[in-house]
Amino acid sequence: MSDIFDDFKQKVTDHVKQTIQDTPKEAIRQVEQHKAEEEKHSVEDDARAHLRGFARTIPSFIMAYGDRNLKLQNFDDYTEDDVFKEVTGITEDQFKFLRDGGDYIDQETGEKKHFEGHLFDEVVFNDSIQQFLDLKYKLRNYFDENNQEDIFDYIPPQKTNQIFTPKKVVKHMVDDLEKENPNVFDDPNATFADLYMKSGLYITEIIKRLYANPVMKQFYPDDHERLIHILNHQVFGLAPTRIIYLIATNYILGFDDSIKKDITTDHFKQADSAEASKNGTLQELIDKEFGTN
């Protein structure tokens, strides 16, 4: 029993010594492994963060540029490089990195590494584009009062200044305008402007009020002629960026493709009135874009 006990003590002592010797090595190995995993996660987390931000911009992109040919593989071909970043919040190279993967340089080690990419499900992505285009077409006729919603209900707020005023608020604004200016929509020579368009909802509400006005109907009994007069002579707008300009004008003029051939005046322009207002040059900007008359 004494020999067995002595042997057990010796084995325990040897095991403790070996553990003491091996622990720093194991700790270093675990730290290095954890660091490698963190680096991998850092790249993946960064990619996912880009992906989350990008996903919120897709409806705006489709609203401005989308057509039935748009899909994942040509998504980056629809705009210029700088406009793509303005619209989506990421560069075309970053989008391709998320979609296709690619090599990158580890910032700490300088090593060349590879990211697999393929963060998009191509079938789901392409199907979602077509579904949004279907919805856009369904809701495009803003003259249809049976539609209690509009396409902008399906576009999430962006980190940029693409925040759209809700339809209820727009209607309230136009109601107040009419209260303060009775019979304002009776005059076929009256003009209305939105100098900082976002969605075009304010302009479309003005168009609807003019179009439905009984006095306007006396001046222009024909519905098409009345509508064209309103678009050619009575409504004006400025949009601060390319994407907002396209979103607003696509919405304002997108309810009926046949009217575009009869619109002879470009009363909707891309220009930043907020910047001009800060500089005290707003009137000069308006004169430049729309003339002094």
N, C-alpha and C positions, 0 to 999 in steps of 0.2 A: 504493500500500500504506500509505504514511504517512497519507493522508487517511482511508482506511478504518479504520485503527487509532485515529486521533483521534476519529472519529465513534463507534466502539465504546466508547471510554473515556467519552465524553460521555453516551452512552445508559446505561451502567452507573452513572455518577454520578447521573444524573437518576432512575434506578430506585431507587437506594439512598435518595436524598432522599425520594422519594415513599413508599417503604416505611416510612421513619422517621416520616413524617407520618401515615400510615394505621394503623400498628400500634396506637397507643393507642385509636383509634376502634374498631378490630376487636376489641381486647382487651375494651373496655367492652361491645361488642355481645355477645361470647361469654359474658362474665360475667353479663349481664342475661338472656341466653337460658338459661344454665345455672341461674340462680336461679329463673327461671319454671318450668323443668322440675323443679327440686327441690321447689318449692311444690306442683306437680301431683302429683309422686311422694309427697310427704308426706301429702297428703289420701288418695291411693290406698293408701299403705302403712298409714295409720291405719285405713282401712276394712277392709283385708285382715286386720290384726291383730284387729280386732273380730270379723271373720268367722271366723277360726281359733278364737278363744275360744268364740264362739257355737256353732260346729259340734260342739264337744265336749259341749255341754250338751243337744243335741237328744234323745238317748236318754233322759236323765233327765226331760226335759219330757214326752216321750211316755209314759214309765212313770207319771208322776203324773197327766197330764191327757188323754193321747191317746185318741181313739176313731176310728172309721172315717171321720168327717167332717173330721178335721183335715187341713189342707193349707196350702200356702205363703200363700195370700191371706187366710186367716183365722187364721193362727198367733198373731197378737197379740191375738186376741179371746178366747182361752181363759182368761186370767187377768186379775186387776186389775193396774194399772200397776206398783205396788211389788212385787207377787209376780212379775211377769214379769222384772223386773231381778234379783230374788233367784234365780230359776230359771236364767236364761240368761246373767247377767253383763252384759247391756247393757239400755238402756232401750228402750221400745217405739218412741220416736222414732228411736233409733239403728238399730233393726231395720228400720224403714220406710225409712230413708236408704239402708241397704245393699240393700234389696229394690227400692225405687222410684226412688232417686236424689232429687235436690232441690237447692235453692240453699243456699249457705253463705257466710259472711263470712270473707274471708282475714284472719287475725289480725294480720298484719304491715302489709298495705296498706289494710285496711278495705274492699277491693273486694268486691262481690257476685259470686260465681262459681257455676257449676253443676256438680254431680256426676251422671253418668249413672245410677249405680246398676246394677240388674239383675245383681248378683253371684251370684244363685242361678239355677240351671237348674230351672225350675218343674217340668218333667216328671220329672227325676231326683229332686228334693226330695220331691215327692208320692209317687213310687214307693218311695222309701226309707222314708218313714213307714209305708206299708202293709206293706213287708217286715219292718220291726221289729215291727209289731203282729202279724203272722203268727208271728214267732219268739216273741214274748211269750205268745201263745196256746198255742203248741206246748210251751213250757217251764213253763207256769203250774202244772201239777200236781206239786207238790213231794213228793207221796206216791209218785210213780213212781220207784223206785230204778233203773230202767233209764236214766234221764237222768243222765249223768255231769257235765253242765254245768247252769248256771242262767242266767237272763236277765241277771244282773249281770256275767257274763263279757263281755257286749257293751256295757257302759256304762263309758266311760273315766273315770279319776279326775278329779275336778273341782278347780278352784282353791279352792272353798269347802270345807266340812268333809264333803262328800259322798264319802267314801272307804269302800267297802264291804268288810267282812271276808269273805275267801274262804270258800267252803263247807267246804273241808277243815279250815280253822282252827276254824270254828264247830262242826263235828262233834267235833273234838278237845276243845274247851271243854266240850261237853256230856258227852263220855266222862269227862273229869276230874270233872265234877260228880257223875256217877253213882258213880265210884270212891270219892269222898270221902263220899258219902251213899248207901250201898247201899239198894236198894228205894225210892229216892226217887220213882220213877214208879209205885209200887204204890198210892199213896194218892189217892183221888178228891177229898180235901179239901185236898191240897197245892196251894200257889200258887207261881207263877213269874213273875218280872218282868224285863224289859229296860228299864232306866230311861234309856237313851240309844240308842234304836233308830236304825238307818241304813237297812238294807234290809228288816229283818224276818226275816232268815235264822235268827237265834238263836231267836226265838219259834217259827218253823215247825219247827225241829229238836226243840224241847221238845214241841210238839203231836204230832209224829210218834212220839216215844218214848212219850208217854202213850197215844196211840191204839193202838199196837201192843203195849202191855204186857198180859201174860196176866191179871194180877190185875184190871186195869181192865176187861178183857173180861168177867170174871165179874160185876163190878158192873153193867156196861152191855153186855149181849150184842149189842144192836142197834148196828150201826156208826154209823148216823146219830145216834142218841141219844147215843152215847158222844162223838162229835165235838162235838155241840152243847153237851154238858155241859162239855167241856174249854174251849171258846171262851167260854162264858158264866160260868164259875166259876174257871178255873185259870190263865189267862194274862193278863198285864197288860203295858202298855208306854207309854213316854213318848217323843215325838219332838220335837227342838228347833225345827224350822221347819215351815212349811206344806208345802213340797215333800217333805221327808223323811217327814212324817206320811202324805202321800198315797201316796208310793212304798211305804212299809212296809205300810200297811193294804191297799193294792191287791194287794200280793203275798200277804199273810197270808190275806186273804179272797177272793182272786181265782181260786182253783183250781176253785171250783164256785159258780156264780151262785145256785143254788137254796138254799144254806145261809143266805143273808143274811136271809131272811124269818123264820128261827127264832132268830136272835141277838137276845137281848133286853137285853143289857148292853153298854154302851160302855166296854170296858176298855182302849182305846187312845186316848191323849190327846195333844194338842200342847202341850208345856210344856218349858222348858229346864231340865233337872235339873242340868246342869253349873253354870249360873249360881246356882241355888239352893244347890248344894253349896258353892260358894265363899262364899256369904253365910251359910252355916250354917242354912239354912231348908229343907233337903231333906225332913225329916220332915213339916214343915208342908205342903209342896207335895204330898207323897204323900197325906196325910190329906185335903187339899182335893180332889184329883182322884179318889181312890178310896174315901174314907171311912175311918174309924178301925177298922172291922171287917175 
